[in-house]
Amino acid sequence: MVIAVSAHKIAYMAVPKAACTSVKAALASIDPGAPVTLEQVAQDHDLIHKAYHTRRFRPHRWRKYSDWWRFTVVRDPLKRLLAVYSDRVDGRKDLLKSPRIRRQSDVTDDPDPDFFFQNIETYMQLSSVIKHHALPTRLFVGVQPLDFDAVYTVARIPDLQKDLSARVGHPVTVPRFNSSKRPLRLDDLTPRTQAVIGTFLQPEYEHLAAYYDNPFT
């Protein structure tokens, strides 16, 4: 689903775990048709995802907005993947809510980070939530060359604020939501786990080579 603010002809493709909650909230604040307010989202982040669904990129749907200002936000693949564990596994305990995982004898519903990442593909198969947040960025923004007027990295969110403000004619704030209380670092993981992650993320870094260097090479 394209997140479209028709009042300002702004279109956004969201990437899970790439500041999408914050960006969607900012767009809701300038969208007269938004069913939620920024204040409501601050109390319940899930409301913004019910209002603006994150869907995979479909070129034919995207072309309908060719005369709009179209943008996306991407995140360093390693930080994005580590956040899947910090937020969805450690923070929200999503795996504990999965009957499919509880029925499996070869995986646990409360894994430590090393076990989780060494079995990431199995967890993606068993949990739709994990799969959604760990899928490659290209499925949400398309293949190279990217078809956007602007592509922001998470570090450039302040630039996005300025550009949104200029387009709508008044200050727009991109709030900071979903920050992990216990962020995970690569050094927290064993060498074996790091190797698994490096292999898993190699296509991601190739896709986003214009924005991020691959730390595994």
C-alpha positions as CSV (number, residue, x, y, z in Angstrom):
1,M,0.0,0.0,0.0
2,V,1.3,3.4,-1.0
3,I,1.0,5.8,2.0
4,A,-0.5,8.8,0.2
5,V,-1.3,12.3,1.5
6,S,-3.4,13.6,-1.3
7,A,-3.8,17.1,0.2
8,H,-0.1,17.7,-0.5
9,K,0.5,15.1,-3.2
10,I,3.1,13.3,-1.1
11,A,3.6,9.5,-1.4
12,Y,5.7,7.3,0.8
13,M,6.8,3.7,0.7
14,A,7.5,2.4,4.3
15,V,10.2,-0.1,5.2
16,P,9.7,-2.0,8.4
17,K,12.2,-1.1,11.2
18,A,13.4,1.9,9.2
19,A,11.7,4.7,11.2
20,C,8.4,3.9,9.6
21,T,6.3,4.4,12.8
22,S,7.8,7.9,13.1
23,V,7.5,8.9,9.5
24,K,3.9,7.6,9.3
25,A,3.1,9.6,12.4
26,A,4.6,12.8,10.8
27,L,2.5,12.2,7.7
28,A,-0.7,11.7,9.8
29,S,0.0,15.1,11.3
30,I,-0.3,16.8,7.8
31,D,-3.0,14.5,6.4
32,P,-6.5,15.9,6.7
33,G,-7.8,12.4,6.0
34,A,-5.8,10.6,8.7
35,P,-8.0,8.6,11.1
36,V,-5.6,9.1,14.0
37,T,-3.8,12.0,15.6
38,L,-0.2,12.3,16.6
39,E,-1.2,12.4,20.2
40,Q,-3.1,9.1,19.8
41,V,-0.2,7.5,18.1
42,A,2.1,8.5,20.9
43,Q,-0.1,6.5,23.2
44,D,-0.5,3.5,20.9
45,H,1.9,3.1,18.1
46,D,-0.1,0.2,16.5
47,L,-2.8,2.7,15.6
48,I,-0.6,4.3,12.9
49,H,0.1,0.9,11.2
50,K,-3.6,0.2,11.1
51,A,-4.2,3.5,9.5
52,Y,-1.3,3.3,7.1
53,H,-0.4,-0.3,6.2
54,T,3.1,-1.2,5.2
55,R,2.9,-3.2,1.9
56,R,5.4,-4.5,-0.6
57,F,6.4,-2.4,-3.5
58,R,4.3,-2.8,-6.7
59,P,5.7,-0.8,-9.7
60,H,2.3,-0.5,-11.4
61,R,0.7,1.0,-8.3
62,W,3.7,3.3,-7.7
63,R,3.5,4.7,-11.2
64,K,0.0,6.1,-10.4
65,Y,1.8,8.7,-8.2
66,S,4.5,9.7,-10.8
67,D,3.5,13.4,-10.6
68,W,3.5,13.4,-6.8
69,W,6.6,13.9,-4.5
70,R,7.6,10.4,-3.7
71,F,10.1,9.3,-1.0
72,T,11.3,6.5,1.2
73,V,13.5,6.0,4.2
74,V,16.1,3.3,4.4
75,R,18.2,2.0,7.3
76,D,21.6,0.3,7.6
77,P,20.8,-3.4,7.1
78,L,22.7,-4.6,10.2
79,K,21.0,-2.1,12.5
80,R,17.6,-2.9,11.0
81,L,18.1,-6.6,11.5
82,L,19.4,-6.2,15.0
83,A,16.4,-4.1,15.8
84,V,14.1,-7.0,14.9
85,Y,15.4,-8.9,17.9
86,S,15.7,-5.9,20.2
87,D,12.1,-4.7,19.5
88,R,10.0,-7.6,18.3
89,V,11.7,-10.5,20.2
90,D,13.2,-9.0,23.4
91,G,10.9,-6.0,23.7
92,R,7.5,-7.0,22.6
93,K,7.9,-10.8,23.1
94,D,6.2,-11.6,19.8
95,L,7.5,-15.1,19.7
96,L,5.9,-16.0,23.0
97,K,2.5,-15.2,21.3
98,S,3.1,-17.6,18.4
99,P,1.4,-21.0,18.7
100,R,3.3,-22.3,15.6
101,I,6.7,-21.7,17.4
102,R,5.5,-23.3,20.6
103,R,4.7,-26.5,18.6
104,Q,8.2,-26.7,17.3
105,S,10.7,-28.8,19.2
106,D,13.8,-27.4,17.4
107,V,13.4,-23.7,18.2
108,T,12.4,-21.8,21.4
109,D,9.9,-19.0,21.8
110,D,12.3,-17.1,24.0
111,P,15.7,-17.3,22.2
112,D,18.8,-15.5,23.1
113,P,20.1,-13.3,20.2
114,D,22.7,-15.8,19.0
115,F,20.2,-18.6,18.8
116,F,17.7,-16.3,17.1
117,F,20.0,-15.1,14.4
118,Q,21.6,-18.5,13.8
119,N,18.0,-19.7,13.1
120,I,16.6,-16.5,11.5
121,E,15.3,-18.1,8.4
122,T,13.4,-20.7,10.5
123,Y,11.9,-18.0,12.6
124,M,10.8,-16.1,9.5
125,Q,9.1,-19.2,8.2
126,L,7.2,-19.7,11.5
127,S,6.4,-16.1,12.5
128,S,4.7,-13.7,10.1
129,V,5.7,-10.8,12.3
130,I,9.4,-11.7,12.2
131,K,9.2,-12.3,8.5
132,H,7.5,-8.9,7.8
133,H,10.2,-7.0,9.7
134,A,13.2,-9.0,8.4
135,L,12.3,-9.1,4.7
136,P,14.8,-7.4,2.4
137,T,14.4,-3.7,1.8
138,R,14.1,-4.1,-1.9
139,L,10.7,-5.8,-1.4
140,F,9.4,-2.5,0.0
141,V,11.2,0.0,-2.2
142,G,11.8,-1.9,-5.4
143,V,15.0,-2.8,-7.2
144,Q,17.7,-0.4,-8.3
145,P,17.6,2.2,-9.7
146,L,15.1,3.3,-7.0
147,D,12.2,5.3,-8.4
148,F,11.9,8.1,-5.8
149,D,12.3,11.8,-5.7
150,A,14.2,11.5,-2.4
151,V,15.7,8.5,-0.5
152,Y,16.6,9.3,3.1
153,T,18.7,7.3,5.4
154,V,17.6,7.2,9.0
155,A,20.4,9.5,9.9
156,R,18.9,12.1,7.5
157,I,15.5,12.3,9.2
158,P,16.2,16.0,10.0
159,D,16.5,16.6,6.3
160,L,13.2,14.9,5.7
161,Q,11.6,17.2,8.4
162,K,12.9,20.2,6.5
163,D,11.6,19.0,3.2
164,L,8.2,18.1,4.5
165,S,7.9,21.5,6.2
166,A,8.8,23.2,2.9
167,R,6.2,21.3,1.0
168,V,3.3,21.9,3.4
169,G,4.2,25.4,4.3
170,H,4.6,25.0,8.1
171,P,6.9,23.1,10.5
172,V,6.6,19.3,10.5
173,T,8.1,17.2,13.2
174,V,9.1,13.5,12.7
175,P,8.8,12.1,16.3
176,R,11.1,9.5,17.5
177,F,9.2,6.3,18.3
178,N,10.1,2.7,18.8
179,S,13.6,3.3,20.1
180,S,14.8,0.0,21.6
181,K,15.3,0.1,25.4
182,R,18.1,-2.5,25.1
183,P,19.7,-2.0,21.7
184,L,21.8,-4.9,20.4
185,R,25.3,-4.5,19.0
186,L,27.2,-6.8,16.6
187,D,29.9,-7.2,19.3
188,D,27.3,-8.7,21.6
189,L,27.1,-11.7,19.3
190,T,29.4,-14.7,18.8
191,P,31.7,-14.9,15.7
192,R,29.6,-17.7,14.4
193,T,26.4,-15.6,14.6
194,Q,28.2,-12.6,13.0
195,A,29.2,-14.8,10.1
196,V,25.5,-16.0,9.7
197,I,24.3,-12.4,9.7
198,G,27.0,-11.3,7.2
199,T,25.9,-14.0,4.7
200,F,22.2,-13.2,5.3
201,L,22.7,-9.5,4.7
202,Q,25.1,-9.6,1.8
203,P,22.2,-9.0,-0.8
204,E,20.9,-6.2,1.3
205,Y,24.2,-4.4,1.3
206,E,24.6,-4.9,-2.4
207,H,21.1,-3.4,-2.9
208,L,21.8,-0.4,-0.7
209,A,25.5,0.1,-1.6
210,A,24.9,3.7,-2.5
211,Y,23.8,4.4,1.1
212,Y,25.7,2.0,3.3
213,D,29.1,0.2,3.4
214,N,29.0,-3.5,4.2
215,P,30.8,-4.0,7.5
216,F,31.3,-7.7,6.8
217,T,33.6,-7.1,3.8
